[in-house]
Every structure is written in structure tokens, then in C-alpha cells.
């Protein structure tokens, strides 16, 4: 499990309002609904739906299905642990996504790690 790497306000100049070459969907915490559904959406004023990958930013690109878990929740929410699958078909359709750091990702271990498991 890891906190997603993109701290959006450090990369404001790479955020895009429309899809373009080298831009991938930017997944915000609001994409994870309280009832466990994934919906690619942008609801907040300072959020953008796409992120342009620049040279040296390939580490931000998520190219495999994973489980997204909201990293922060409010005590007023009915559920404090909110998670959803980031669908592989959505990732494949867009050639990868970028996930903002208010989400955690639960990913399978790489095959190279499995040989070290007890």
C-alpha cells in the first residue's frame, strides 16, 4: 500500500482541462464514492480532470488496476474506510492514470517480491 505520489499543487502547470497528447486522467478522492463505486469526475473548483506527463514524471503514471482508499475522511461520514477498485479497463482505455495524494493505492506485489514471501 502506498500514498499516491501526486501532490497536485506542486504541478499546477501540468494540469489540463481537456485530454491531449501525453495527458492522462487525474484521479481525485471524489472519484471514490461512499457506496464503493468509481466515477471519473472532478467536482472541486481548483481540480482539473487531466494531467500532462512531462519528462521525468513517468513514476506518476499508474498502469495497473489497484484498490483506491480515501486517505482522509470526516468523522461525520457514515463510513470511515472508503475504497473502490480502479478498473483495469479504464486504465487501459487511457494508457494509464495519475492518482492524487489524498488516495492510497493497494497494489499487488511485483512478481519479483513473491519469491521473498514467507
N, C-alpha and C positions, 0 to 999 in steps of 0.2 A: 504494500500500500504506500502511496506517496501523495503529497500535496502537489497539485498541478503547478507547473512551473511559471505560468504567465502571470506576472504582476502587471496588470493592464496599464496602469498609469505611468509605467516606465517605457511603454511602447506606443504611446498615443499616436505618433505619426505613422504607424503601420496599421492602424485600424481603418477599416473600409466600410462604407455603407452599401456597396454593391459587389457582387462577385467579379473577380478579374483574374488575369493570369497571375499565378503564384499566391493568390489569396484563398484561404480556406475558412470554413465556418468556425466561428469563435463561440465556444460553448460556455455560457454563463450559468450561475447557480439557478437562475429562474427556469432553465431547461429541465430541471428535475422537479416534477410536481409532487405535492404532498401525498397523492394517491399512487405514486410509483410509476408514473408514465414519463417518457422522454418526449419533449416537444422542442424542436429548434425554434427559439423565439428570443426576441430582445425587447424588453419592456421598459427599461430604465433610460432616462434621457441621455446620459453620458456613455451608454453602451453602444457598440457597433456590432453588426452581425458577422463581419468577416475580418480576417487578419492576414496581412501580407507578409509572407515569409521572406526575409532578406538573407543575404549571405551570412553564414554563421548561426542562423536560427533554426536549423533543421532539428535540433534537440527539442524544440517546442511542438513538433508535429507528432500527433498520436495517430498511428496507422493500424491499430488492432482494437478489437472490441474489449471493453472493460466495464466494470461497475463504477458508476459515479456516486459519490456520497457527499451530501452537503456538509461542508466543514463547519459552518456556523448556523445555528438555528436559534429561534427565540423561545423563551420559556412559555410564551402564550400559544405556541404551536401545539396541536394535538399530538403530533409525533415529533420526537427529538432526533430520531435517526431516520433520515430520508435518503433513500438510494434508488437507483434505476440502472438498467443496462444501457450502455451507449451502443446502439445497434451496429453490427459489423456492416450491414448493407448501407447504412447512412455514411459510414466512414469510407467504404469503397466507392460510393457514388461521387464523393467529393475529393477522393485521393488523400484523405486524412483530415484531421480537425485539430484545432488548438483549444486547449481547455484552460479556463481562467482559474486562478488560485483559491477561489472560495469553494472549490470542489476538491475532493480527494479521489484518486483513481485506485481501484483494486484490480490488479492485472495478474495474469498467470505468470508463474516463474518461467524464465527462459529455460529452454531445454538443457543448456549448459549447467544450470544450477541444480537440476534434478539429480545429477549424479552425486551431489554432496548431501542430499537429504538423508536423514536417519532412517 
